[in-house]
Amino acid sequence: MIRSIALAVVAVVAIGTTASANESSEDYSERRAAAAQPEYSLDAAFDGTIDLSQVYAISAPTGNTGGRFSTKTAPIGHTLRLNGQVTPDTNIGALAVPTTLEGSNSLTCLAVAIYHEARNQSEFGQRAVASVILQRAAVKGRWGSKPCDVVVPVQFSFMLTRYTFEAITERDAWQRSVAVARATLAIGPLPELQGADHYHTTGVNPGWASRIILVRQIGDHKFYVDPSSRTGRTS
């Protein structure tokens, strides 16, 4: 089972304006630069939201930390390496505004869905939509095994054909969608959604909603779990 997570901001200790007697000017400059960058950790039960505007990657647990995750920040268009260095992307295809999903990777497919389905929602609402897509991909033999298998016309109305979709015109919203998609891919489906694999907007009342279990409402979306997904039988 995927653990719940929370964002804990590690306080940065204020440092003096002058170097210590045994510290070189180069070391002092590096220390000040490091102290200016906040660090974050993901741990315990998450019940709020995370500002993902600059979060680019989440590292795997390191050492004997009880499964905690640590995060660093990196500007959009840069990659956080496992050694902690931030380097410019050499392949930014997934960050460019796409016009087709043909040949796309999971990040692009998930980001396109977030943009079209939830760009007007809160960050948590965007993550919830992404969570449903990952949850569907985790159900064997039903919707597909990857996000790009799930994001198809029969499941999403913004898809015009198997690979084409309505144009992406809001660049800032697209970049936020990419950031949310990247973080959700790293973390996995939200534990708060209890395995939800369906959702709809509050403006509609689909027939299937009465046959499955309502988990919660987030913004303009209601999220449901289909018990048949757990048993392997579909209705």
Secondary structure by P-SEA (a helix, b strand, c coil): cbbbbbbbbcccccccccccccccaaaaaaaaaaaabbbbbbbcccccccccccccccccccccccbbbbbbbbcccccccccccccccccccccccccccccccaaaaaaaaaaaccccccaaaaaaaaaaaaaaaaccccccccccccccccccccccccccccccccaaaaaaaaaaaaaaaaccccccccccccccccccccccccccccccccccbbbbbcccccccccc
